[in-house]
């Protein structure tokens, strides 16, 4: 007797489950692709535009490259596991909100390339000191964890960082190409 004759319901359920997983994967890929206003062929366009600000909307899960108030490019992002609200202390897995600067880049990060956000500022430090806690640090914009770039289509569908802002590795390359030390970043709820 054949396995297929003995377990036809299991085969049908397994087939349906595989189709659902394939559909979720393709949907995630399309979502990431749709978040970008330019395709790969327009990467050179970024080189000809002076990006003067990075804008992050946590509730919409987007990072926008800005030039003179105009949105030049938009990226889908992943945040920390506990994204709602302003970062209060180390380990709360929140992304800070407010005005900061992008103060240095790290080519040897635990994730694929990163740019440091100047959190905590004086207000953040004072707030944490008053609560008797460490405000945390090392908040970055970064690519996927090293060795996991091929899973970006899946990772970017959920919040997975410890409070950083994650994009795909290709997107991180684009962001790094326009980065200038001291560039302002505004992060809103």
C-alpha positions in Angstrom: 0.0 0.0 0.0 1.2 3.4 -0.9 1.8 6.2 1.7 -0.4 8.5 -0.4 -3.4 6.1 -0.2 -3.0 5.7 3.6 -2.6 9.4 4.4 -4.3 11.5 1.7 -5.5 14.1 4.2 -2.0 14.6 5.6 -0.6 15.0 2.1 -3.3 17.6 1.2 -2.6 19.5 4.5 1.1 19.4 4.0 0.7 20.7 0.5 -1.5 23.5 1.6 0.9 24.4 4.4 3.8 24.6 1.9 1.7 26.8 -0.4 0.8 29.1 2.4 4.5 29.4 3.4 5.5 30.1 -0.1 2.8 32.8 -0.4 3.9 34.5 2.9 7.5 34.6 1.6 6.5 36.1 -1.8 4.2 38.6 -0.1 7.1 39.7 2.2 9.4 40.1 -0.7 6.8 42.2 -2.6 6.3 44.4 0.5 10.0 45.1 0.8 10.3 45.8 -2.9 7.2 48.1 -2.9 8.7 50.2 0.0 11.3 51.5 -2.4 10.4 54.2 -4.8 13.4 53.6 -7.0 14.7 50.3 -8.3 18.4 49.2 -8.4 18.9 51.0 -11.7 18.4 54.3 -9.9 21.1 53.8 -7.3 23.3 56.3 -9.1 20.5 58.9 -8.7 21.3 59.0 -5.0 24.8 60.0 -5.7 23.6 63.1 -7.5 21.3 64.2 -4.7 22.4 65.8 -1.4 20.7 63.9 1.4 20.4 66.3 4.3 18.2 64.4 6.8 17.0 60.9 7.7 13.4 60.7 8.9 12.1 57.6 10.7 8.4 56.9 11.5 8.3 54.1 14.0 4.5 53.5 13.6 4.7 53.3 9.8 8.0 51.3 10.0 9.7 53.4 7.4 13.0 55.3 7.1 13.1 58.2 4.6 16.1 59.8 3.0 15.3 63.6 2.7 16.7 66.4 0.7 15.5 70.0 1.3 12.2 68.6 2.9 11.5 66.2 0.0 11.4 62.5 0.4 14.0 61.0 -2.0 13.8 57.3 -1.0 11.8 55.2 1.5 12.8 51.9 3.1 10.8 49.4 5.1 12.4 48.9 8.6 12.3 46.6 11.6 12.7 48.0 15.1 13.2 46.5 18.6 11.0 43.8 20.0 9.2 46.5 22.2 8.9 49.4 19.8 6.2 51.6 21.2 7.3 54.6 23.2 10.6 56.4 23.8 13.7 54.4 24.9 13.9 54.7 28.6 16.8 52.4 29.6 19.2 49.8 28.5 17.5 46.5 27.6 14.0 47.9 27.1 14.3 47.0 23.3 12.8 50.4 22.3 14.0 52.7 19.6 14.4 56.3 20.9 12.3 59.1 19.5 13.5 62.6 19.0 16.2 64.6 17.1 19.6 63.0 17.0 22.6 63.0 14.7 24.2 60.2 12.8 27.7 60.6 14.2 29.9 57.7 12.9 29.8 54.6 10.8 30.9 51.1 11.7 32.1 48.7 8.9 32.9 46.0 11.4 29.5 45.7 13.2 27.8 42.5 14.4 25.2 43.3 11.7 26.0 44.1 8.1 27.4 47.7 8.3 26.0 50.3 10.7 25.6 54.0 11.4 25.5 55.1 15.0 22.7 57.3 16.3 23.8 59.9 18.9 21.4 58.4 21.6 21.5 59.2 24.5 21.5 62.9 24.4 21.7 65.1 27.5 17.9 64.9 28.2 17.9 61.1 27.8 20.9 60.7 30.2 19.3 63.0 32.8 16.0 61.1 32.6 17.7 57.8 33.1 19.9 59.2 35.9 16.7 60.4 37.7 15.3 56.9 37.4 18.5 55.3 38.6 18.9 53.3 35.3 21.4 53.1 32.5 19.9 54.9 29.4 21.5 52.4 27.0 23.6 53.2 24.0 24.8 51.7 20.7 21.6 52.5 18.8 22.3 52.0 15.1 20.8 51.9 11.7 22.1 48.6 10.3 21.7 45.8 7.9 20.9 42.2 8.7 22.8 40.2 11.3 26.1 38.9 9.7 25.4 35.7 7.8 21.7 36.2 7.7 21.3 38.7 4.8 19.5 36.1 2.7 16.7 36.0 5.3 15.9 39.8 5.0 12.6 39.0 3.2 11.5 37.2 6.4 13.2 39.2 9.1 12.0 42.6 7.9 8.3 41.5 8.4 8.8 41.6 12.2 10.5 43.7 14.9 13.7 41.8 15.9 16.4 44.3 16.9 17.3 45.4 20.5 16.2 48.9 19.7 18.1 49.6 16.5 16.7 50.3 13.1 17.2 47.5 10.6 17.1 47.5 6.8 18.2 44.9 4.2 21.9 44.7 3.3 21.4 46.3 -0.1 19.5 49.1 1.4 22.2 49.6 4.0 24.7 50.0 1.2 22.6 52.7 -0.3 22.2 54.5 3.0 25.9 54.3 3.6 26.6 55.8 0.2 24.8 59.0 1.1 25.9 59.2 4.8 27.8 62.2 6.1 29.0 62.5 9.7 26.7 64.8 11.6 23.6 64.2 9.4 20.5 64.8 11.4 18.0 62.0 12.1 14.4 62.6 13.3 12.7 59.6 14.9 8.9 59.9 15.5 6.4 57.6 17.1 
